[in-house]
């Protein structure tokens, strides 16, 4: 399957036509994908002795033929092709020829951006939580009543 987790896709048919979202999960054996905020379903959960009743909204899967990848350069729907550079197989957008970044690569890029943002701010002590044990009195101390 040419679509991977983390790809930005646009819905081309159905009730959510024209909406965009990121792929949460790929089900290659069924030929389906789950996209954030698209094809929302409502499930009513009956109350039990342990838990109250509730209404749960979740994303149902879509067939891959109903979605297209979004070209990172033109921001329009595109087909996906492959190109080999130095023995490495890369996914490219057919419209612009731009490389598509997906899943694991996308996570590493986001993590790198977050690290850069954290290093640039102040001394780094802000926002850190001090463990509760640091407020405790050491075990070697004896506390006597007054």
C-alpha positions, -999 to +999 in steps of 0.1 A: +000+000+000+014+034-010-003+053+019+015+053+053+007+063+088+011+100+093+004+110+056-018+140+050-047+129+028-078+145+013-112+127+011-123+125-025-158+108-021-185+104+004-200+125+031-167+140+042-156+149+006-130+177+005-119+173+042-082+167+050-066+147+079-037+126+089-037+088+087-038+073+122-038+036+112-034+016+080-052-017+076-034-032+045-050-066+046-085-049+043-073-021+021-086+006+045-072+036+065-083+055+096-081+093+092-082+118+121-116+135+124-131+118+093-159+093+091-169+098+127-192+073+143-212+074+175-214+045+199-238+045+229-224+025+258-250+010+282-245+018+318-231-010+341-227-014+378-191-001+376-195+027+350-222+052+339-235+051+304-218+073+279-216+083+242-183+076+225-173+092+191-146+075+171-132+074+136-143+045+114-121+032+086-123+043+049-114+024+018-081+036+003-097+044-030-117+072-013-086+091-002-056+107-020-023+120-006-018+158-005+011+172-024+034+190+001+043+216-025+010+225-042-014+213-013-035+195-039-045+158-042-019+137-060-010+102-068+021+086-052+050+073-072+084+058-063+119+070-072+152+054-063+182+075-053+215+058-044+197+025-038+171+041-015+134+039-025+116+071-019+079+080-023+072+111-044+042+132-054+034+127-091+022+163-095+053+181-083+080+154-078+084+165-042+093+137-017+066+126+007+077+124+043+057+098+063+053+080+097+086+074+114+104+101+095+077+126+103+079+117+140+116+123+141+113+156+123+086+167+149+108+155+178+138+175+164+117+206+161+105+202+197+141+197+210+152+229+192+123+248+208+132+235+243+169+243+240+162+279+229+141+288+260+158+302+291+179+281+315+156+251+311+146+250+347+111+264+340+084+239+337+104+211+353+086+193+381+105+186+412+099+151+425+078+148+456+106+129+474+129+159+474+105+177+498+107+148+523+130+147+553+158+122+550+154+089+569+184+096+590+167+125+608+148+119+640+119+143+646+111+148+683+078+163+696+079+198+712 
